[in-house]
Amino acid sequence: MGDDNSKIIACIPAYKEENTIAKIILKTKKHVDEVIVCDDGSQDMTAEIAEALGATVIRHQRNMGYGAALRTLFLEARKRSPDVMVTLDADDQHNPDEITRLAKAILEHEADVVIGSRYLGRSNIPRWRSFGVKLITWLTRKTTKLPGLTDAQSGFRAYSKKAIQLITPKDNDMGASIDILHQAKKHQLKIVEVPITINYHNNTSTQNPIKHAAKVITRIIQLVVEEKPLKYLGTPGLTLILMGTISGTQLILLFNKTRYFSIPLAIITLGTLLTGLLLIITAIILHMLNTILERTETRNL
C-alpha cells in the first residue's frame, strides 16, 4: 500500500498468461491499492483468473498488441488519478515485491517516470536478448538525449500523477516503451532508473526476437522523423531535387549536342525530382501537423 494517503495502482497488460497471472496478482496486491489487468484478447482463462482474484479487468475483444494494452491502462489510470501507477508484465519476469522500490522514487518526488533496469540489478538475461536490448537502448539514448539510460525496453516502470496525465502510448506494439520515453522527454519529465531483478523463462517471449527488434527500431526511426520532419525528410528531399536538376541539365545538354535522348538519364532525373518533391511535401505537412498538435496540447495544459 502507499504511505499515508498516497494511492498506488498496478497496471498489468496480459495476453494468454493463465499460468502466471494468479501469482503476479497475489504478490502485487500486497503493495498496491488496486490491480488493473488489461486482457488483450486472450482465449484462455487469463481474464477469469484475474477477476476471481479481485483485479479490475478490462478486456480487448481481439489481440491488439502490448502497446494497445498499455494505452488502455494509461487511460484507465487517468480516470482514477492515483499518486503512482506501476506497470509490470504478467509472465513472471518481474518481482512484484520490488514495486515499493519504484514507487518510492515517485512518492519522494525524485522522478516522474521510474524505469526498473535489469542492467542495474541481477538478471539471467540471454545474450541474444541482451544484444537486442542494448542496441535499442543505444538508439533511444541518441534520439531522446538521455545519456544515462540503460534499459529502454523494461516494462517494469512507475509513473507520477503528472506523467499519467501527459503520456499516452501511441504504438500498438512493443514500440510503446520507446513512445513513452519520447513523450516523457518532450514534456520535460524527470526520468530515473532503479535496479530490479528479472527472471527469464523458456516461454518468456511470445514474439520472434528479430521481428521484435525490427519493429522497435522502425518505431524509433518513425519518432525521429515525425519529431523533426524538415531535417530528416526535407533535407534529403532538397538534395534529391538538386541531383535531379543536375541530371536534367546534363540530359538537355547531351540532347542539344548529340540529338541523343538518354532514357536512363531521363528516368534518373524524373525519379529523383519526384521523390524529392514528395519528401518535401511530406515534411511540410508533418511540420504543420506537429505545430497544430503542439498548440492544441499547450491550450489543454
N, C-alpha and C positions, 0 to 999 in steps of 0.2 A: 504494500500500500504506500501511497505517497505520504510524506511527512506533513504534520499539521493538517492544513486544509487543502493541500495540493491534490489534484486529481490526475492519476496516471492511467492511460488506457493502452492496451496492447492490440496491435492490428496484425493479423496473420493471413497472408494470401495462401491459398491451398488448392492443389489440384491432384486428385487421386492419392490422398495421403491417409487413408483409413488405418494403416498400420502404425502410424506415428502420431497422429493428431491428438489422441487422448493423452498421451504422455506430455506433449508440449502444452496443452491447455491446463492440465492439472498442475504442472510446475509453474506455469506463467501466472495462474490465478493467485498464487501466494504473494506476488509482488505488485499487482496492479488492482485497480478498482473495477475494471471491466475488460473482457476479452471479446474482440470482434474478429470474426473469421469471414473472409470472402471466399466462398466456394466457387471456383472458376470453371463451372460446367462439369464437375466430376460425375462419373457414372457409378461410383462405388458408394460407400457409407460415410464418406468424409463429413458431409453436412449433418447427417443424422447423429453421428457420434458427438460432433461439436455442440449441437443443440442439447443433447441429453446431458452434457457436462456443464450446461449453463452459459455457454458462449452465445453472443448475439451473432447470428449467421445471415449474411447477405449472399444470395445465390445469383450467379450468372446462368442464364439458360443454356449457353453454349460456352465452350472454351475460347476465351478471348485473349489470353496471354497474361504473363506476370505483371506487365506494366498496367494493363487494364484493371487488374485486380487491385493493384496499389492505388490507382486513381480512385476507384470506388471507395477504398478505405480512407483515403485522404478526405474525400467529400463527406463521408460519414463522420469522421472525426471532427470536421469543421462544424457540424451541427451540434456537437457536444461541447466544443470549446474547452478541452482539457488543458492542464498545465503542461503535460508531457504526453506525447504519442510515441510509442515504441513499436517498430516493425521488426519481425523476425520470421524466419522460414518455418514451415510446418514439417520438414523432413528430418528433424532431429539433428541437424548440423549445429545449431546454436544452443547454448546453455541458458535457459530462462533465468537461472539463478544470477546471471550477470546483468539482468535488466536494471537493477539498482545502480550498478556502476555507470551505465549510460545515462540513466535518468538524473543522477546526482549532478552531472555537469550542466544539465538544463536547469534544475532547481536552484543551483547555486549561481545561476546567471553567467556561467563561464562560456556558454555557447548557445546557438540557436539550432544547430544541426550537429549531432554527435554520431560518428561512424565507429562501429566496432571493427577494429582492424585485426585480421588474422596474422598479419606480419609483425604486430607488436606483442602478440601473445603466443600461445602454444597451438600448433595445428599439425595435422598429419597430411597436409595438402600434397597431392600427387604432383610430380614435376611438370607433366604436360599441362595441368591446370594452372600451376604457379606461373608458367611462362606466359600463358594467355592473360592472366590477371595482371601480371606486371607490365605487359605490353599495353593493355587497355589503360592501366593506371598512368603509365608514362604519357600516353597520348592525352589523357584527361588533364594531367598536370600542365601540359603545354598549352592546351586550349582554354583552361579555366584560370590559369595563373595561380595555382595552388601548389607551390613548390614542395611543401612537406607531406603531401598526400601519399599514403602508402597502399591504400586498398579502395579503389574506386568502385568495385563491384560488390562490396559487402552489403547484404540485405539486412543486417542487424544494425539498426540505427534508432536514434531518438530525435524528436523534433519539439521545439518550443511552440507555445501558442501562436507566436508571430509567424514562425515558419509554416505551421499548418495552414494559416490563412493565406500565405503568399505563394505556396508551392502547389502545383497541380501537374503530376506526371502526364506527359503527352504521348510518349511512345508506348504502344501496346505490348511490346516485348521486353527483353532484358535491357534494352537501351534506356529504360525508365530510370535506372540508377544514375546514369550519366545526365539525363534530363534534370533530375533533382539537383545535382551539383551545379549545373549551369545556371539554373534558376536561383539557387541559393547565392551564388556568386553575383549574379545580376542584381539581386535585391540587397547585396552587401550584408548578408547574414554571416555570423561568425561560425566557422566550421572547425571542429576539433576531432581528433581520433583518440580512442582509448583501446587498450589491449583486450582481446577476447580469446577464448579458447574455441576451437572448432573441431568437429569430428566428421570425417568423411566416411561414407559407406559405399559399397559397390553400386547401390541403386540411387545414389545421391542426386545425380543429374539425369533428367529425362530428355535432354536435348544434346545432339551431337556437339562436342566442344568446338570444332572448327566452324560449324554453322553458327553456333552461339557467338563466338568471337567476331565472325564476319558481320553479323547483324549489329553488334555493339559498335564496331569500328565504323560501319556505314552510318550509324546514328550520330557518332561523333563528328564525322565529316558533314553530315546534314546540318547539325547545330552550328558548326563553324561557318558554313556558307550562309545559313539563314541569319546569323548574327551580323556578318559583315559582307553582304552581297556585292556591294560596289567594289570591294577589294578582291574578293575571290571569284566573282563572275564577271564584273565589269572590266577589270584589268585584262584578264585573258581575252575577253571579247574585243577590246580595243586592239590588242596585239594581233588577233586573227584578222581584223579588218585592215590593219596596216599590212599584214602579209598578203592579204587578198588584193589590196591596192597595188602592191609591188608586182605581184604575179600578173595582175591585169594590165599594168603598164607594159610589162615585158611581152605580153600577148599582143598588144596593139603595135608595139614597136616591131616585133617579129613579123606581123602581118603586113605592115607598111613597107618593110624592107624586102620581104621574100614572097609576099602574097600567099604565104602558107599559114593556115589557121590550125593551131595546135589544140586538138581536142583534149589531151591530158592536161595541158596548162589551163585550158578553159574550165575544166572540171575542178581543178585545184582552186582557181580564182573564185568560181561560184560557190564552192563548198566552204572555203574559209570566210568569205564575205557573209554568207547566210548564217553560218554557225556563230560568227562574231556578233552579228546583229541580234540573233536570238538570245545570246548570253547577255548582251547589254540590256535588251528589253526586259528579260527576266530579272536582272539585277535591279533595274529601276522599279519594277513592280514590287519586288521583295522589300526594297528600301522604303517605299511608300507604305507598304503594309506594316512594316516594323514601326515606322513613325506614328501611324494611326494607333497601333496597339499600345505603344508607349504612352501616348497622350491619354488613351482610354484608361490604362492602368493608373496613371497619375491622378486622374479625376476620381477614381474609385478608392484611392488610398485615404 
